[in-house]
Amino acid sequence: NLYRVLIKRQQGYSGLQYREATQNLGHYLESTLPYHYFVGFNALTKSEEVIIQELIAEQKAEILWDLDHSFFEDPFHSAGHFIRNYSKEWTFLRQDFKSQFSNYFLNPKKIEVINVSKNIDQAKAAAQIAIETYRATPSDTIALVLGDEGILQPLLSAISATEVPWNASMGYPLNDLGEANYFLTLFEVLKQANSEKVSVDLIRTLMENQLLTDYLEEKGIDLKKAIQEQKKYRSTTLSLKTVYGKSEAGALLFGPFDNIELFLKRMINLSENLAELAYKNNVSALSIYVSDRMVSLWKQILELHQSNPGMKTLIDVEEVFVSFLRKEKLDFAGDPFLGIQIMGVLESRVLDFDHVIVTHVNEGSLPFGKTPFSSIPFDVRKKYGLNTFIEQDHLYAYHFFRLLQRAKHISLLYNDVSDGLFSGEKSR
């Protein structure tokens, strides 16, 4: 079965790894171990609880909580929910929980709550506040925390237009970049290519990628000219075969294929040709980087298919490609100790800043509320002690208030415009 196969390969999904770690904890404790410190933990899984408690019981570990007294003492405050529970359940470890807690949250703070309409305006407003804060106090630490990471692109556009230094700790999804999306359009073209007629609008969308257009023109294929010709006859479709004729580049891009492996090798070849042209034309560093990543991504898909040939159709390949593309991220290189630090809520863990700017402080964003995060129904999760959206709210409350507890200046931005199911309500 799957369990035996994974164990034999020394591989495993996270649940299997936790299970094996817990079951083999006795062997681990018998070995000579360095002293362990668990720093800044909050919501622990059942396995993590067992492992940490056993290590502390054997006097081989210590856990350091990062929580303010006010959150712990208030029995209804969500930020202290998990640690209050541990203080009751871990009594046999004689942990002095309260001695580790800080008293910073009740210190004087400047807090401003700002209502901004729509995502783009919120990105611009957050960027403006961060820039003004840095220029006024460049020696202070500044965090710009995105409640919705979808505004990263307009935010970076607003900040990069100035000379203010910045660093983004989260990667930028490659599937949000036009340089990577032309393959998604190509899939749509190839689905229609079997009928020998392709929508002119699809070809026009494909030609929005300048690198691909330059590559085809270099090989003698002028799709723009072909589209103009079709306009004369008021035709909405285009015969690709008549356009590229016997061109090798055209066949590589649009031609039929005998099997999936040959198609994947064609995509690798196309990606390599585009990457080579990107270097040759000295295009932007971003385009060169994305072109190289596309080559790597197609090679990964080919390796997957060769080891497990489950893809049978073009739609199968598209689904796998989209799945791989979603995981690909553009990593930023910046100084984590200088300027404006841009991050998501989870990246802010165990970090403290003088000035904190948080976007999308709305119900449904921070916290998520009843947004479905599992296929397992609420009642089943509750019966078997699994986390529900309630625990998820407690988790994000901890991250949010912990980020604020040592800050001196806090700006909270929320969207006040209701749109569809989104109510525009401030976060509780």
C-alpha positions in Angstrom: 0.0 0.0 0.0 0.9 3.7 -0.1 2.2 3.7 3.4 4.8 0.9 2.8 5.9 2.4 -0.5 6.6 5.8 1.1 8.3 4.4 4.1 10.6 2.3 1.8 11.5 5.4 -0.1 12.0 7.4 3.1 9.3 9.9 1.9 6.0 11.0 3.4 3.3 13.6 3.5 3.2 15.8 6.6 0.7 13.6 8.4 2.8 10.5 7.9 5.9 12.4 9.0 4.2 13.5 12.2 3.0 9.9 12.8 6.5 8.4 12.4 8.1 11.1 14.5 5.7 10.4 17.4 6.0 6.6 17.1 9.8 6.7 17.1 10.1 9.3 19.8 11.4 6.8 22.3 14.4 5.9 20.1 15.1 9.6 19.6 15.0 10.3 23.3 17.5 7.5 24.0 20.1 9.1 21.7 22.5 11.8 22.8 20.6 15.0 22.0 21.5 18.7 22.1 19.2 20.9 24.3 16.1 22.0 22.3 14.4 25.4 22.4 10.9 25.8 20.9 10.5 29.5 20.4 7.3 31.5 19.5 5.0 28.5 19.0 1.2 28.9 19.5 -1.2 26.5 17.9 0.4 23.0 18.0 -0.8 19.8 16.4 -1.5 16.8 18.6 1.8 15.3 17.4 3.8 18.4 18.2 2.2 18.6 21.7 3.3 15.0 22.4 6.8 15.5 21.1 7.4 18.8 22.9 5.9 17.5 26.2 8.1 14.4 26.1 11.3 16.4 25.4 10.5 18.8 28.3 9.6 15.9 30.6 13.0 14.4 29.9 14.6 17.8 30.6 16.0 18.0 27.1 13.9 20.9 25.9 12.3 24.2 26.9 9.5 26.1 25.2 9.5 30.0 25.1 6.1 31.5 24.6 5.7 35.0 22.9 2.5 36.3 24.4 1.4 39.5 26.3 0.0 39.2 29.8 -3.2 41.0 28.8 -4.0 38.3 26.2 -3.4 35.5 28.6 -5.3 37.0 31.6 -8.4 37.8 29.6 -10.3 34.4 29.4 -12.2 35.5 26.3 -9.3 36.9 24.2 -8.7 34.8 21.1 -5.0 35.5 20.9 -4.3 33.6 24.2 -6.7 30.7 23.5 -4.2 28.0 22.7 -1.6 29.0 25.3 -4.2 29.2 28.1 -5.3 25.7 27.2 -1.7 24.5 27.4 -1.2 26.1 30.8 -4.1 24.0 32.1 -3.2 20.8 30.4 0.6 20.8 30.8 0.6 21.3 34.6 2.6 18.1 35.3 5.5 19.7 33.4 5.6 22.5 36.0 6.0 25.1 33.3 6.0 28.7 34.7 4.0 30.1 31.8 3.4 33.6 33.2 7.1 34.5 33.8 7.7 34.5 30.1 4.9 36.8 29.1 5.6 40.4 28.2 3.7 43.6 29.2 4.1 45.7 26.0 0.6 45.7 24.6 -0.8 48.2 27.1 2.0 50.7 26.5 0.9 53.9 24.7 0.5 53.4 21.0 -0.7 55.5 18.1 -3.4 53.5 16.3 -5.2 54.7 13.2 -8.0 52.9 11.4 -8.4 53.9 7.8 -11.2 53.0 5.4 -10.1 52.7 1.8 -12.3 51.6 -1.1 -11.2 48.7 -3.4 -7.9 46.8 -3.6 -5.9 49.1 -5.9 -6.6 52.1 -3.7 -5.8 50.1 -0.6 -2.4 49.1 -2.1 -1.6 52.7 -3.0 -2.7 54.0 0.5 -0.6 51.4 2.3 2.4 52.2 0.1 2.0 55.9 0.7 1.8 55.5 4.5 4.9 53.2 4.5 6.9 55.6 2.3 6.0 58.6 4.5 6.8 56.7 7.6 10.3 55.6 6.3 11.1 59.2 5.2 10.1 60.6 8.6 11.9 57.9 10.7 14.3 55.9 8.5 16.0 54.3 11.6 12.7 52.7 12.7 11.6 49.2 11.6 8.6 49.2 9.3 6.3 46.2 8.4 3.7 46.3 5.7 1.6 43.2 6.2 -0.8 42.2 3.5 -4.1 40.7 4.6 -4.7 39.8 1.0 -1.5 39.0 -0.9 -3.3 39.6 -4.2 -2.4 43.3 -4.0 1.3 42.6 -4.0 1.8 43.7 -7.6 0.1 47.2 -7.4 1.8 47.7 -4.0 5.3 47.0 -5.5 4.5 49.3 -8.4 3.7 52.1 -6.0 6.7 51.6 -3.8 9.3 50.8 -6.5 8.5 54.2 -8.2 10.3 55.8 -5.3 13.9 55.5 -4.0 12.7 54.0 -0.7 14.4 50.6 0.0 12.1 47.7 0.4 12.1 43.9 0.8 9.4 41.4 0.2 9.6 38.2 2.2 6.9 36.4 0.2 7.4 35.1 -3.3 5.5 36.5 -6.2 3.3 33.9 -8.0 4.6 33.2 -11.5 1.1 32.5 -12.8 0.3 36.2 -12.1 3.0 37.3 -14.6 2.2 37.7 -18.3 5.6 36.2 -19.1 4.3 32.8 -17.9 0.7 33.0 -18.9 1.3 32.6 -22.7 1.4 28.9 -22.3 -2.1 28.9 -20.9 -3.3 30.7 -24.0 -1.3 28.3 -26.1 -3.3 25.4 -24.6 -6.5 27.1 -25.7 -5.1 27.5 -29.2 -4.0 23.9 -29.4 -7.5 22.7 -28.3 -9.0 24.5 -31.3 -6.1 23.6 -33.7 -7.6 20.2 -34.3 -10.4 21.8 -36.2 -7.8 23.6 -38.3 -9.5 27.0 -37.5 -8.5 29.1 -34.5 -10.1 32.2 -33.0 -8.4 35.4 -34.1 -8.9 36.8 -30.6 -6.9 33.9 -29.1 -4.0 34.4 -31.5 -4.1 38.1 -30.7 -3.9 37.3 -27.0 -1.0 35.0 -27.7 0.8 37.7 -29.5 0.7 40.0 -26.4 3.8 38.1 -25.3 6.5 40.2 -27.1 9.2 37.5 -26.7 7.0 34.9 -28.5 6.1 37.4 -31.2 9.8 38.2 -31.8 10.7 34.5 -31.9 8.0 33.7 -34.6 9.0 36.8 -36.7 12.6 35.8 -36.5 11.5 32.4 -38.0 9.5 34.2 -40.8 6.0 33.8 -39.2 4.1 37.1 -39.0 0.9 36.3 -37.2 0.1 40.0 -36.8 0.1 40.4 -40.6 -2.1 37.3 -40.9 -4.6 38.8 -38.4 -4.7 42.0 -40.4 -5.5 40.0 -43.6 -8.4 38.2 -41.8 -9.8 41.6 -40.8 -10.2 42.5 -44.4 -12.5 39.6 -45.0 -14.2 40.1 -41.6 -13.2 36.6 -40.6 -13.1 35.7 -36.9 -11.0 32.5 -37.4 -7.5 31.8 -38.8 -6.1 28.7 -40.4 -2.7 28.2 -38.6 -1.4 25.6 -41.0 -1.6 28.1 -44.0 0.2 30.7 -41.9 3.2 28.7 -40.7 3.3 26.4 -43.7 6.4 24.2 -43.5 8.1 26.3 -40.9 9.8 24.2 -38.2 9.1 26.9 -35.5 5.4 27.0 -36.5 5.1 23.2 -36.3 6.9 23.3 -32.9 4.3 25.7 -31.6 1.1 24.7 -33.3 1.6 21.4 -35.0 -0.2 18.1 -34.1 1.6 15.6 -31.8 1.6 11.8 -31.7 1.9 11.3 -27.9 2.2 13.3 -24.6 6.0 12.7 -24.3 6.7 14.2 -27.7 4.5 17.2 -26.8 6.3 17.8 -23.5 9.7 17.6 -25.3 8.3 20.1 -27.8 7.4 22.5 -25.0 10.9 22.1 -23.5 12.4 22.9 -26.9 10.1 25.9 -27.3 11.0 27.2 -23.8 14.7 26.8 -24.4 14.4 28.7 -27.7 12.5 31.5 -26.0 15.1 31.6 -23.1 17.9 31.8 -25.6 16.2 34.6 -27.5 15.6 36.4 -24.2 19.4 36.4 -23.5 20.2 37.4 -27.1 17.8 40.3 -27.1 18.9 41.5 -23.7 15.3 41.8 -22.4 14.4 42.6 -18.8 15.9 40.5 -16.1 12.4 39.4 -15.1 11.6 38.0 -18.6 15.0 36.1 -18.6 14.3 34.7 -15.2 10.7 33.6 -16.1 12.0 32.0 -19.3 14.5 29.9 -17.4 11.9 28.8 -14.9 9.6 27.7 -17.7 12.3 25.4 -19.1 12.8 23.9 -15.6 9.0 23.5 -15.1 8.5 21.6 -18.4 11.4 19.4 -17.6 9.8 18.5 -14.2 6.6 17.7 -15.9 8.4 15.4 -18.4 10.2 13.6 -15.6 6.9 13.1 -13.8 5.3 11.7 -17.0 8.2 9.4 -17.6 8.1 8.0 -14.1 4.3 7.8 -14.0 2.7 8.1 -17.4 -0.8 9.1 -16.2 -1.3 12.0 -18.6 -3.3 10.9 -21.7 -4.8 14.1 -23.2 -3.9 17.8 -23.7 -6.3 18.7 -20.9 -4.4 16.4 -18.5 -1.2 18.2 -19.4 -2.8 21.5 -18.9 -4.1 20.6 -15.4 -0.6 19.4 -14.4 1.0 22.5 -15.9 -1.4 24.8 -14.0 -0.8 22.9 -10.8 3.0 23.2 -11.2 2.8 26.8 -12.2 0.8 27.8 -9.1 3.6 26.5 -6.9 6.3 28.5 -8.8 7.2 31.8 -7.2 9.5 34.7 -8.0 11.8 35.3 -5.1 12.8 38.8 -4.3 16.4 39.7 -3.2 16.4 42.5 -0.6 17.8 43.5 2.7 15.6 42.2 5.6 17.1 44.8 7.9 16.6 47.9 5.8 13.6 49.9 4.6 10.0 48.7 4.3 9.5 45.0 5.0 6.6 43.6 3.0 5.1 40.3 4.1 2.0 38.2 4.6 0.5 37.6 8.0 2.2 34.2 8.5 5.6 35.6 7.5 5.3 38.1 10.4 5.6 35.3 13.1 8.2 36.0 15.9 9.1 39.4 14.3 8.6 42.8 15.9 8.5 46.2 14.3 8.2 49.9 15.4 5.6 50.7 12.7 3.1 48.2 11.5 0.7 48.7 8.5 -1.9 46.0 8.0 -4.2 45.8 4.9 -7.6 44.1 4.5 -8.6 44.2 8.1 -12.1 43.0 7.2 -14.3 40.2 8.3 -13.7 37.4 5.9 -10.1 38.4 5.4 -8.7 38.8 8.9 -10.0 36.5 10.2 -11.3 34.2 7.5 -14.4 33.4 9.4 -16.5 30.5 8.0 -14.7 30.4 4.7 -14.4 26.6 3.9 -10.9 25.4 4.4 -11.5 21.6 4.4 -13.7 19.0 2.7 -14.3 17.4 6.1 -17.7 18.8 7.5 -17.6 20.9 10.7 -19.5 18.4 12.8 -17.1 15.6 11.9 -14.0 17.8 12.6 -15.5 18.8 15.9 -16.3 15.2 17.0 -12.8 14.0 16.3 -10.9 16.9 17.8 -9.8 18.4 14.5 -9.4 22.1 14.0 -12.4 24.0 12.7 -12.8 27.6 11.5 -13.1 28.6 15.1 -9.5 27.5 15.9 -8.5 29.1 12.6 -9.8 32.4 14.0 -7.9 31.9 17.2 -4.8 31.2 15.2 -5.0 34.4 13.2 -6.0 36.5 16.2 -2.7 35.4 17.8 -0.6 36.4 14.8 -2.4 39.7 14.5 -2.2 40.8 18.1 1.3 39.4 18.6 2.4 41.6 15.7 0.9 44.7 17.4 2.0 44.1 21.0 5.4 45.8 20.7 4.6 48.2 17.9 4.6 52.0 18.6 2.6 53.1 15.5 -0.1 51.0 13.9 -2.1 51.7 10.7 -5.1 49.3 10.0 -6.7 49.6 6.5 -10.0 48.1 5.6 -12.2 48.0 2.6 -15.5 49.8 3.3 -17.2 48.9 0.0 -19.6 45.9 -0.1 -19.4 43.8 -3.2 -21.5 40.6 -3.7 -21.0 38.4 -0.6 -18.3 40.7 0.7 -20.0 43.0 3.3 -17.3 45.6 3.7 -17.4 45.1 7.5 -14.4 46.0 9.7 -12.8 43.0 11.4 -13.9 42.3 14.9 
